[in-house]
Amino acid sequence: MKKFVFVVAGIFAFALSADGQRYKIANIPTLGGAVSSVVAMNNLGQVVGNSDISPTVRHAFLWSKASGIQDLGTLGGLNSSAVAVNDNGQVVGSSDTAVQGEFHAFLWSAQTGMIDLGSPGQSCNPLAINASGMVVGVCFLSNRQSQGFLWTAANGMQYLFGNSSGADAVNDKGLVLGGNLAYDAFLWSPSRGIQSLDYPGAKQTQVFHLNDNNQVVGYYQDPFTFGDQTFVWTQVGGFQNLPTLGGRDVFASLINSSGQVAGFSTVGPASTSIHAFIWSSINGIKDISPLPLPYLSSVTALSNKGEVIGLVHQLGKNGFSFDWTPAGGSSIITGLVYGFALNDAGQIAGSVKSGSKSALFSPYIHVTLASSLNPSKLGQSVTLTATLTSAAGAPPNGELVKFMKGTKILATVPLVNGIATFTSSTLPIGTNLITADYAGDVNYDPTFSASFKQVVAP
């Protein structure tokens, strides 16, 4: 560590300055206990996690900037835990029941509260939920066998992949990804039923995630080198191996709607030398670690906009979180111990204060305002353009910008990918102070307005 102290100090000095402009931090309170943790977040900035109520009791919670923290309760027992949340605010998790030793899968919404998804045995763990409320996971039956399940409001719980199996992911088209303890991989769809995704010639195949274009990311152990190899699979193209960053192994479990994959790879011959990467079929593989070797890095989340968050550390040392964006590259996130969740607005939720507390990091929005003609003459048309850019993540889209002359509202215009325009030919002679004001939304806090002086000549 001493060898790199000046490098790290320099990076942290930069990050402290940058993060002061990049993120606004909202602390997430606990439910009364000392510790809380984040597990997931949706694109509306709703965060789910688990919080101590007392040293022996922990409950699932839902939190947002607008509504604060909400205890989701239990199914009659002491403890509950959240796993995932969709963009409709539906939360899935597991909860103790009134029967000692039993915990069941639950689905919670503001309309229904917590409902029991049922369990034929002693326990069920949900793992994912899609936009329409389909839930997948694993149940442990009374004979101690595990079964991958799919739950829907219409059909209840059904089992898909046989004994010793689990269902890991479900996309918005209703396809389910799963596998078993024998390292067999499967894809299930209503039309095709169960389809094997075992990599040809490999003894072990695992699948982790699929996107809404039915692209699957998985891993197999190479039967010749015994290295860990990641693949992307499609129904038409079959298996495509991902390259490494120069070493033997490559591992990834995240794929977004654009087919980008994030993971980590060995950089050289030493198996401990790993760096985070992002890959696409167009751009290939890119090392996104914020620090060179011997620092190690990995990824924790990938957004549909191509943003990545991850961890960087040295062996045996505490690490710190970083984010990578296509436009800005990699940056250390000051104050974030572990980033667990990332949404398409660039918001990051995770642990702060040595991992015992949670917070939401929301990127600031910067506003610029320009005129098509300045100075102009009386009666000439002038187009005013407000451009909003996010410090990290996608620009606002659909929200309203107010164009004002002094205190008078000239127009209220919706944003289209961060841009709002207004054309006027009625500005009076003289110097007109023009302002563009953005009021924020569920993701972004209100930001400073941009203004300039439009001069109109006779």
N, C-alpha and C positions, 0 to 999 in steps of 0.2 A: 504493500500500500504506500510506503514512503516514497517509492520511486515515482509514483504518479500523483503525489499530493498537489503539485502545482497545476497539473492538468485538470484535476477534479475541482480544485478551488476556482480555477478560471471558468470552468463550465458552470459551476454553481453560481458564480458571480453574474455570468451572462443570464442564466436561467432566472435568477431572482429579479433581474431587471425586466426580462422578457415576460415572465409570468405576471408581473404587476400590470402588464397591458393585455395579457392573453386571457386570463381567467378571473372570474369572480367566484369566490368560494363560499358556499352555503353549508354550514355545519348541520348534520343530521343528528337530532337528539336520540337518546336511548328511551326505552320504555320504563325507565326508573332505575335500571341496573347500571353496572360500571362499563359494560362492553356491548358494542353493536357491530355488525358486519353486513356489508352489501353483497348481494349475489347476482342481481340482474337489474336492468333498466329498459324502459321502452322509449319510443321516439317522441313521446310527450314529456319526457323528463320525470316520469314516475319511477321511483326507486323501490325495489323490494329487498328485504334482508331479514336478519334475525337479531333480536336484542334481548339482553338479560333483563328480566324483571326483578329477580333476586339471584343470589349465588347458585340456586338449584333450579330455577325456572327460566325458560327462554321461549319467546313467542315470535312468530312471523309478523312483519310490519310492512305497510305501504306508506311511502312518504312522497310528497311533492312540495314545491316551493309555495304553491297556492294554498294547499290544505294542511300542511304539516304532517306529523306522524300519526298513523292509525294502527292500533293493535288489532290484528286479524283474528285473535282468539284461538280456540282449539275445538276439537270434536269431542270434548268431554273430559280429556285428560289434562296433564299439566303443561306439556310442551308442544310446540309446533314449529315448523321451519318452512320457509318459502324457497322455491327453486327458480321460478321463471314468471314473467309477466308479458302479456301481449299488448298491442297498441289500443285495445279496447279496455284496458285496465283490469283484465281477468288475471288472477294470480293462482298458480298451482304450487302445491307443496305437500307435506305430510304432517300428520298430527297424531299425538297420543289419543286414544279413546278412553272411555271409562273402564275398559277391561285392562287389567294389569298386563303389560308386555305387548299390547297391540298398538300399531299405528297404521293409519289409513291415508290414502291419497285424498287431497281435497282440492276443490275449485272454489275460489272466492271471487265475488264481484260486488260492486256497490249495491246492486239490485237484489241479489239473493243472499248475501253474506256467505259464510263458509258452508259448503255442502260436501257430504261424504260421497266419494266416488265408488265406495264399496270395496270389499276385499274378501275373497273366498278363503283366505288363510289368516295369518296373523299380521301381515304387513304388506304395504304397497308404497313404492317410491315413484312419484312422477319425475320425469326428467326434462320434458319439453311441452310446449303448447304452441299451436299455430294461431293465425289471425281469426279463424272461425271457432276457436275454443276446443279443437281436438287435442286430446292429451295422450302422451305416450310415456311409458316407464317400465318398471319391473315389479311384479308381485312375487312374494314368497308364500307358497302354498303350505297347507297343513302337513304335507309329506316332505317339506323342506326343499322342494324343487322350486326353482325360479322360473317365471314365465314372463316374456315380454308382452305388454298389453297396449291396446288402443282403446281409449274411451271417447265416446261421442254422446251428446245429449239425446240423440235419436235412438242409439243402439246400446247404450251403456258400455260395459267393459267386455272386450273380447281379446282372446289370446292369439298371437300371431306366429311365433317362431319355435314352438315346442319347448321341451324341458331344458333347463339350465340356460335360458336365453334372457335377453333384455331388449327393449326398444329404446333407442337413443335419441332419435330426432324425427320430426314430422314437418313437412313443408306446407305451404299454403294451398297446394294442389291435393293434399291428403296422402302423399306418399310417405311411408314410414321406413326408417333405417334401423337395422338392428343386427345382433349377432349372438353367439353362444360361447360357453366356456371352452369349447373345442376350437375356438378362433375361426369359426365359420361366419361369413358375413352375408346379410340378406337385405333385399329391398322388397317391400310389399306395396302393392297398389290395388285399388278396388277392381280394376280391369284385368290386371295380369296375375294377381295373387302374389305368391312368394317367388322371388327370383334370386338365385345365388350370385353373390358378388365376390366369390373367392378368386384371388389372383392366380392365374395359371401357373402351376408348378410350385407354389408356395405352400408351406405347411401351416402358416399362420397368416390370417388376414383379419384386420379390424377396420371398421368404418366408423366415422365420427360425425359427419355433418353433411347435409345436402341443402342446396339452395332451391329457389322456386323455379329454376330452369332445369331441375332434376339432375344437376351435376353433383357428384359425390366425391368427397375427399376421404381417403383412407390410407392404411399403412399395411405393409407386409414385410416379413423377414426374408431377405434374399437367401435362397437356398445354397448359393455358392460362396458369397462373402459373409453371410450372416449379419449383414448390415441392415439397419432400419431404413426402409425406402417408402416414400410417400407417392401416392398416385391420385390422379383425378380420373373419374369414370363418367362416361355418358352413354346413354342407350345406343346412340349411333356410332360414336367413336371408340367405345370400349375403354381400355385402360391406357393412360398416358403417365409414364414415370416423370417425376420432377427431378431436375438436376440438383446437385449439392453446391455448397460454397467452396468446394475444393477438397472436402473430406470424404469419408466413407458413408456417413449417415445423413439422412434428411427426414424430418418428422414434422407433420402439420396436421391440425385438426379443425381449421377454420377456413370456410369458403364463403364469399359474399355473393350478392345477386349478379355481379359482373363477372363471376368466375375467377376473381383474384383469390389467391391462397396465401395464408400467413402461417409461419411456423419457425422452426430453428434447424440449423444444419451445422455439422462439424466443418470447421474452416480449414483444418490441416490434419495431419496424421494423428495427432493426439485426440483421444476420444472426449477429453474434457474441454476442448477448444470449440465452443459453439457460439453462433451468432444468430440473431433474429433475421428473418427475411420476409419479403413479399414477392410473390410470383404471379405472372399472368402469361397467357399464351402469346400475347403480343410483345410484351417487354422482357420476358424471361425472368430470371431470378435476380433479386437485388438485396444486398446486405444493408440492413437498416439499423444496425447497432449504433448507438450514439457514441460509443467509446471503442478504441481498438483493443485487440488482445493485449494482455491476458484477461481483460474484462469479458465476462460471459453475458449473453443476453437471450431472452426468450419473449414470446408474445402471449398476451392474455385476452385480447379482444380485437376484432376487425369489424369496421363499419361497412355499409354498402357504398359509402363514398370513398373507400380506399384508405381511410385513416386506420392506424394501428397503435395500440398501446401495449407496453410490455415492461419487463424488468431487466435491469442491468446490474451486475455485481461481480465481485471476485470470489473465488472459492473460499468458503469459511468466513466470509464477510457479509454484513448486511447490505442489501441492495437499495435501489431507488427506481422509481418509475420514469418511463419516457413515453413520448408519443412521436409518431412519424406521420407526416402528411405528404402527398405528392408535390405540393407547392413549397412547403417549408422545410422538408427533411426532418431529421431527428432532433428532439430537444428534451432535456431533463425537465420533469414537472416538479417544481419545488413544493415541498410540503406533502406530496402524495406518497405514502409508503407503499401501497399496493393498489393499482387500478384494476378493478374487477369487471366493470361494465362500461360500454361505450355505445352511444347512439349516433344516428345519422346527422344530428345537429352538432356533433363534436363535443357533446357533454360527456364527462367522465365521472363515474362514481366509484369510490373506493375507500380504503382505510387511511386514516391520518393518526397522528399522535401515537406513534409506536404500534399502530395496528389495532388499538382498542376502541377508536372512535371512527365514525364515517362522515363523509362529506361529498358534496356534488360540486364539480368544477365546471362552470359554464363559460364558454369563450365569449369575450367581449366582441361587440360589433362596432366597426369603425365606419363612419359616414363621410363621404365626400360629396361636394355639390359643384356642378359646373354649368356654364351657360354656353349656348351655341353661338352667341353674338354679344360681345360686351367690349365697348359700349354699343348700344343700338340707337336707332332713331324712333321717334314717336310713331306708333302704328305698326312698326315692324314686328314680325313674329319672332319670339325668342323661346327656345326650348331649354328648359331647366332639367338636368339629369342628376338624380341622387343615386349614388352607388354605395351599397352596403356590403362590406366584406367581413367575414368572420376571422378572428384570430386563429382559429383552428376548427376545421369542419366546413360544412356547406353554408352558403349565404342564405338569409331568410327568403322565403318564397310565399307570396299570397298575403302577407300582412300589409298594413297600411302605413304610408308615409304622408305627413302633412306638409304641404308647401305653404309658407306664410310670408307675407310682406309686413314686417313689424309684428303687430298682434293680430292682423287680419289673415284669416285662412283663405288662400287662393284656391286650393284644390286638395282633395284627399285621394291618393292614388295607390292601388295595390302593387306590391313588388312582384316582379317576374325574375326569378333567379338573382335576386339582390339588386335589381335596377327598377327605378320608378321615374317616369318622365312626365312633364307637364309643359304645354305650350301656351303662351299668352301673347297677345298683341295689344293689350290694354294697360301696360305698365305706364305710370305717369312720368312726365319729364322730371329729371333730377336723379339723385342717388337713392336707390331702393335697396333696403336691407332685406335680403331674401334668406329664408331659413328652411331647412328640411329637417323634420322632427320624426324620429322613429320611437314608438311607445313600447316596443318589446312584445314578447309573446310568451307561451308556456315554456319555451326553451331559453330565450334570450332576455336578459334584463334590459330595462330602458337605458339608452346610451346617450351620450352628448349629441346635440344637434350640430349640423354643419351649416355655416352661413357664409355669405359673401355679398358684395355690393354691386348691384346691377345699375349701370349708368345709362340713362335714357336721355338722348339729346333732342332738341327741337327738330 
